[in-house]
Amino acid sequence: MGKDDTRAGPLVRRPDNSAFKQQRLPAWSPMLTASTVLPFFYLTALICMLLGVLLLLTVQSTQEIKVDYTEAGTCNICLQKRKNVTNGALPCSCTVVFSVEKAFRGNVFFYYGLRNFHQNLRRYMDSRDDAQTVGRAGNLKNPSTYCEPFRKDKNGLPIAPCGAVANSIFNDSFSLVYHGSTGGFVPVPLLRNGVTWYTDKNIKFRNPQKENLTLAQVFEGTAPPPYWQKPAYALDPSDSTNNGFINDDLIVWMREAAFPNFKKLYGVLFRANKPFTKGLPVGNYSIHINYNFPVQHFQGRKEVVLTTLTWFGGQNHFLAIAYLVTSSVTLLIAVGLTVVWWKFGRNGKNMEK
């Protein structure tokens, strides 16, 4: 039985007479004075300035080349060809030539980029079935309704992988060639595997497993997305471990970008043989492109990006500039407060009413 409370009226709601509930605990209330506040502002400005300069120097040490190939070189022919939807399945290839004036040292990363492509639209991002791509057999042939209208094809077969994200996969392919100093043409080797996040490749994306069945037999009774030219189980004929839902290009594309202008990793320079052991040498290069992805319908642009990386990442000046701006604003505030204190508050003068 609980103890009876004989109090009535407003006494019922009165807190207990304890140090905690009556707010009598020891407390420390800092006195903000010029001698404590101003050094804090100057120290903050100094720290932000040092971080900004450090990040700026780090970013400047990276090398980057962007090549917009939307209608460059012979790609203008392919661009005009892709304007007609009926030519979507017809092959078209083109070549773009560019030069490297300063050698790229170390690891070189090859990206493809898109501009004005909004992967961050909510309905677009929801148009997928993660249970299907994680390898659940039940969802392979019964995908989520979120994938509509890319859930089933015109014949009623379930689409694998379903949804607008998978259907719109970037399907241009590239090969890079170095024009050697002796006049020869040397293919630039690119590592096409291992470009995904570990958690994506090994946890988030898995192929359905059925005993004694090949991957083609597992996908039997399903249809590829409407815009795909190959079924999921035959995306990479040269590597049987890079097919189905664990295809590297598919996994990279399925991680949606936050902004309409973005780039995604396509490959990494393989530096085992000369003349690429130290990176990309100076000289002329050409990119041979299988031009498949249409961009004119959303007024987009396509590009390839060659870049080196540092511990901070690629060539991104935003954080360095943000630190420098913060440092400048904090320093201006500190100087202003110092002037006010020196004129009105020093020794308590000029503070009368």
C-alpha positions as CSV (number, residue, x, y, z in Angstrom):
1,M,0.0,0.0,0.0
2,G,1.3,3.4,-0.8
3,K,1.7,6.2,1.7
4,D,-1.4,8.4,2.0
5,D,-0.9,11.9,1.0
6,T,-3.1,14.1,3.2
7,R,-2.2,17.3,1.5
8,A,-5.0,19.0,-0.3
9,G,-5.3,21.9,-2.7
10,P,-2.2,23.5,-4.2
11,L,0.0,21.6,-1.7
12,V,-0.6,18.4,-3.8
13,R,1.3,19.8,-6.7
14,R,4.2,21.2,-4.7
15,P,7.6,19.6,-5.4
16,D,9.4,17.8,-2.7
17,N,11.7,19.9,-0.5
18,S,14.9,18.5,-1.9
19,A,18.0,20.2,-3.2
20,F,17.4,18.8,-6.8
21,K,13.7,19.7,-7.1
22,Q,14.1,23.0,-5.3
23,Q,17.1,23.9,-7.5
24,R,19.5,24.4,-4.7
25,L,22.3,22.2,-6.2
26,P,25.8,23.8,-6.5
27,A,26.1,25.6,-9.8
28,W,28.7,27.6,-11.7
29,S,27.6,30.7,-13.6
30,P,30.4,32.0,-15.8
31,M,31.0,35.8,-15.9
32,L,31.4,36.8,-19.5
33,T,34.0,39.5,-19.6
34,A,36.1,41.0,-22.4
35,S,39.2,39.2,-21.0
36,T,37.5,35.8,-21.4
37,V,35.3,36.3,-24.5
38,L,37.8,38.2,-26.8
39,P,40.6,35.6,-26.6
40,F,38.0,32.9,-27.5
41,F,37.0,34.7,-30.7
42,Y,40.6,35.3,-31.7
43,L,41.5,31.7,-31.1
44,T,38.5,30.4,-33.0
45,A,39.4,32.7,-36.0
46,L,43.0,31.4,-35.9
47,I,42.0,27.7,-35.8
48,C,39.5,28.1,-38.7
49,M,42.1,30.0,-40.7
50,L,44.7,27.3,-40.2
51,L,42.2,24.6,-41.1
52,G,41.1,26.5,-44.2
53,V,44.7,27.0,-45.4
54,L,45.6,23.4,-44.8
55,L,42.5,22.1,-46.7
56,L,43.1,24.6,-49.5
57,L,46.7,23.5,-49.9
58,T,45.6,19.8,-49.8
59,V,42.9,20.3,-52.5
60,Q,45.3,22.3,-54.7
61,S,47.7,19.3,-54.7
62,T,45.2,17.2,-56.6
63,Q,45.1,17.1,-60.3
64,E,41.9,16.9,-62.3
65,I,40.8,17.0,-66.0
66,K,37.2,17.2,-67.1
67,V,36.2,16.3,-70.6
68,D,32.6,17.2,-71.7
69,Y,31.9,14.7,-74.5
70,T,28.2,15.4,-75.0
71,E,28.8,16.7,-78.5
72,A,32.6,16.9,-78.6
73,G,34.6,15.3,-81.4
74,T,32.6,12.8,-83.4
75,C,30.1,12.4,-80.5
76,N,27.9,15.1,-82.1
77,I,26.7,12.4,-84.6
78,C,25.7,10.1,-81.8
79,L,23.9,12.9,-80.0
80,Q,21.8,13.6,-83.1
81,K,21.2,9.9,-83.5
82,R,19.9,9.5,-79.9
83,K,17.4,12.3,-80.3
84,N,15.2,9.8,-82.2
85,V,13.9,7.3,-79.7
86,T,13.5,4.7,-82.3
87,N,17.3,4.6,-82.7
88,G,17.8,3.9,-79.0
89,A,18.9,0.3,-79.5
90,L,21.2,1.1,-82.5
91,P,24.9,1.1,-81.5
92,C,26.9,4.3,-81.9
93,S,30.5,5.0,-80.9
94,C,32.7,8.2,-81.0
95,T,36.1,9.4,-80.1
96,V,37.3,12.5,-78.1
97,V,40.9,13.6,-78.0
98,F,42.4,15.6,-75.1
99,S,45.9,16.2,-73.7
100,V,47.6,15.9,-70.3
101,E,50.0,18.8,-69.9
102,K,51.2,17.8,-66.4
103,A,51.7,14.2,-65.4
104,F,49.3,12.6,-62.9
105,R,51.2,11.1,-60.1
106,G,50.0,8.2,-58.1
107,N,46.6,6.5,-58.4
108,V,44.3,8.0,-61.0
109,F,40.5,7.6,-60.8
110,F,38.2,7.6,-63.9
111,Y,34.7,8.9,-63.3
112,Y,31.7,9.5,-65.6
113,G,29.6,12.6,-64.8
114,L,26.1,13.8,-65.5
115,R,24.7,17.3,-65.2
116,N,21.1,18.2,-64.7
117,F,20.1,14.6,-63.8
118,H,18.0,14.7,-60.7
119,Q,18.5,11.4,-58.9
120,N,17.3,13.0,-55.7
121,L,13.6,13.1,-56.6
122,R,11.5,11.2,-54.0
123,R,9.5,9.2,-56.4
124,Y,12.5,8.2,-58.4
125,M,14.5,7.2,-55.2
126,D,11.5,5.1,-54.0
127,S,11.1,3.3,-57.3
128,R,13.2,0.2,-56.3
129,D,12.9,-3.0,-54.3
130,D,15.7,-3.4,-51.9
131,A,14.4,-6.8,-50.8
132,Q,14.7,-8.0,-54.4
133,T,18.3,-6.7,-54.9
134,V,19.4,-8.2,-51.5
135,G,18.6,-11.6,-53.0
136,R,15.3,-12.7,-51.5
137,A,13.9,-15.3,-53.8
138,G,10.3,-14.3,-53.1
139,N,10.8,-10.8,-54.3
140,L,12.6,-11.8,-57.5
141,K,9.4,-12.7,-59.2
142,N,7.1,-10.6,-57.0
143,P,8.7,-7.2,-56.8
144,S,7.3,-4.3,-54.7
145,T,4.6,-2.1,-56.0
146,Y,6.9,0.9,-55.4
147,C,8.6,-0.2,-58.7
148,E,5.5,0.8,-60.8
149,P,5.4,1.4,-63.7
150,F,8.7,-0.7,-64.0
151,R,7.4,-3.6,-62.0
152,K,6.3,-5.9,-64.9
153,D,6.9,-5.7,-68.6
154,K,4.2,-5.6,-71.3
155,N,4.0,-9.5,-71.3
156,G,3.4,-9.6,-67.5
157,L,6.9,-10.9,-66.6
158,P,8.4,-9.4,-63.4
159,I,11.3,-7.0,-64.0
160,A,14.6,-7.8,-62.3
161,P,15.9,-5.4,-61.1
162,C,12.7,-3.4,-61.0
163,G,12.1,0.3,-60.7
164,A,13.0,3.6,-62.3
165,V,16.5,3.8,-60.7
166,A,17.7,0.5,-62.3
167,N,15.9,1.2,-65.6
168,S,17.8,4.5,-66.0
169,I,21.3,3.0,-65.4
170,F,24.1,4.9,-67.1
171,N,25.2,2.6,-70.0
172,D,27.9,4.5,-71.8
173,S,31.2,2.6,-71.8
174,F,34.7,3.9,-72.3
175,S,38.2,2.8,-73.3
176,L,41.2,5.2,-72.8
177,V,44.2,5.2,-75.2
178,Y,47.5,6.9,-74.7
179,H,49.3,8.4,-77.8
180,G,52.9,7.5,-77.0
181,S,55.9,9.7,-77.7
182,T,57.0,7.3,-80.4
183,G,53.8,7.6,-82.3
184,G,52.2,4.3,-81.1
185,F,48.9,3.9,-79.3
186,V,48.9,2.3,-75.9
187,P,45.6,1.2,-74.2
188,V,45.3,2.6,-70.7
189,P,44.4,-0.3,-68.4
190,L,41.5,0.4,-66.0
191,L,40.5,-1.7,-63.0
192,R,36.8,-2.1,-63.4
193,N,36.1,-4.2,-60.3
194,G,36.3,-3.1,-56.7
195,V,34.8,0.4,-57.3
196,T,31.9,-0.1,-54.9
197,W,31.4,0.3,-51.2
198,Y,32.2,-2.9,-49.3
199,T,28.8,-2.9,-47.5
200,D,27.0,-2.5,-50.9
201,K,28.9,-5.3,-52.6
202,N,28.7,-7.8,-49.8
203,I,25.6,-7.0,-47.8
204,K,23.1,-4.7,-49.5
205,F,23.3,-6.4,-53.0
206,R,23.2,-10.2,-53.3
207,N,22.1,-12.6,-56.0
208,P,19.3,-15.1,-55.3
209,Q,20.7,-18.5,-54.3
210,K,19.2,-21.7,-55.6
211,E,20.9,-25.1,-55.4
212,N,22.4,-26.5,-58.6
213,L,21.1,-23.6,-60.7
214,T,23.1,-21.2,-62.8
215,L,22.4,-17.5,-62.5
216,A,20.6,-17.5,-65.9
217,Q,18.3,-20.3,-64.6
218,V,17.7,-18.3,-61.4
219,F,16.6,-15.3,-63.4
220,E,14.4,-17.4,-65.8
221,G,10.9,-16.1,-65.9
222,T,12.0,-12.5,-65.3
223,A,12.5,-9.6,-67.8
224,P,15.2,-6.9,-67.8
225,P,14.2,-3.3,-67.4
226,P,12.7,-1.8,-70.6
227,Y,15.8,0.4,-71.4
228,W,18.3,-2.4,-70.9
229,Q,20.0,-4.1,-73.8
230,K,21.1,-7.1,-71.7
231,P,19.5,-9.2,-69.0
232,A,20.9,-8.8,-65.5
233,Y,22.6,-12.2,-65.5
234,A,24.7,-11.2,-68.6
235,L,25.9,-7.7,-67.8
236,D,29.5,-8.7,-67.8
237,P,30.3,-11.7,-70.1
238,S,34.0,-11.5,-69.3
239,D,33.5,-12.0,-65.5
240,S,30.9,-14.4,-64.2
241,T,31.2,-13.0,-60.7
242,N,30.2,-9.5,-61.9
243,N,26.7,-10.3,-63.0
244,G,23.2,-10.1,-61.6
245,F,22.5,-7.8,-58.7
246,I,26.2,-7.7,-57.7
247,N,27.4,-6.0,-60.9
248,D,29.7,-3.1,-59.9
249,D,28.3,-0.6,-62.4
250,L,24.7,-1.4,-61.2
251,I,25.6,-1.0,-57.6
252,V,27.4,2.3,-58.2
253,W,24.4,3.7,-60.1
254,M,21.9,2.5,-57.5
255,R,23.5,4.7,-54.8
256,E,21.7,7.9,-55.7
257,A,23.4,11.2,-55.8
258,A,22.3,14.1,-53.6
259,F,22.7,16.8,-56.3
260,P,21.7,17.1,-60.0
261,N,25.4,17.5,-61.0
262,F,27.4,14.4,-60.0
263,K,30.1,12.0,-60.9
264,K,30.4,8.3,-60.3
265,L,33.4,6.0,-60.3
266,Y,34.0,4.0,-63.4
267,G,37.5,2.6,-63.0
268,V,40.9,3.0,-61.5
269,L,44.2,3.2,-63.4
270,F,46.1,-0.2,-63.3
271,R,49.7,0.8,-62.6
272,A,51.5,-2.6,-63.1
273,N,53.1,-1.9,-66.5
274,K,55.0,0.9,-68.1
275,P,54.4,3.7,-68.9
276,F,51.7,3.9,-66.2
277,T,53.6,2.7,-63.2
278,K,53.9,6.2,-61.8
279,G,50.5,7.4,-63.1
280,L,49.4,9.1,-66.3
281,P,52.3,10.5,-68.3
282,V,52.2,13.8,-70.2
283,G,50.8,13.5,-73.7
284,N,47.8,13.1,-75.9
285,Y,44.9,10.8,-75.1
286,S,41.8,9.7,-76.8
287,I,38.6,8.3,-75.3
288,H,36.6,5.8,-77.3
289,I,33.0,5.9,-76.2
290,N,30.0,3.6,-76.8
291,Y,27.4,6.4,-76.8
292,N,24.2,5.0,-75.4
293,F,22.8,7.2,-72.7
294,P,20.5,10.0,-74.0
295,V,20.6,13.4,-72.3
296,Q,18.8,15.8,-74.6
297,H,15.4,15.0,-73.1
298,F,16.4,16.6,-69.7
299,Q,18.9,19.1,-71.2
300,G,21.8,17.3,-69.6
301,R,25.5,17.0,-70.2
302,K,27.9,14.1,-70.0
303,E,31.6,14.2,-69.1
304,V,34.5,12.1,-68.0
305,V,36.7,13.1,-65.1
306,L,40.3,12.0,-64.5
307,T,41.5,12.9,-61.0
308,T,44.0,12.1,-58.3
309,L,42.9,11.9,-54.6
310,T,44.3,12.9,-51.3
311,W,43.4,12.0,-47.7
312,F,40.7,14.7,-48.0
313,G,39.2,13.3,-51.2
314,G,39.0,14.9,-54.6
315,Q,39.2,18.5,-55.8
316,N,36.4,20.1,-53.7
317,H,37.0,23.7,-52.4
318,F,33.8,24.1,-50.5
319,L,35.0,23.1,-47.0
320,A,38.3,25.0,-47.3
321,I,36.4,28.2,-48.4
322,A,33.8,27.7,-45.6
323,Y,36.6,27.6,-43.0
324,L,38.2,30.7,-44.4
325,V,34.9,32.6,-44.5
326,T,34.1,31.5,-41.0
327,S,37.6,32.7,-39.9
328,S,37.2,36.1,-41.5
329,V,33.7,36.7,-40.0
330,T,34.8,35.6,-36.6
331,L,37.9,37.9,-36.8
332,L,35.8,40.9,-37.9
333,I,33.4,40.3,-34.9
334,A,36.4,40.0,-32.6
335,V,37.9,43.3,-33.8
336,G,34.6,45.0,-33.5
337,L,34.1,43.8,-30.0
338,T,37.7,44.9,-29.1
339,V,37.1,48.4,-30.4
340,V,33.8,48.7,-28.5
341,W,35.5,47.4,-25.3
342,W,38.5,49.7,-25.7
343,K,36.3,52.8,-26.3
344,F,33.5,52.2,-23.8
345,G,34.2,49.4,-21.4
346,R,37.9,49.5,-20.5
347,N,38.3,50.4,-16.8
348,G,34.6,50.8,-16.6
349,K,34.6,54.3,-18.1
350,N,31.9,55.8,-20.3
351,M,29.4,53.2,-19.0
352,E,27.2,55.5,-16.9
353,K,23.6,56.0,-17.8
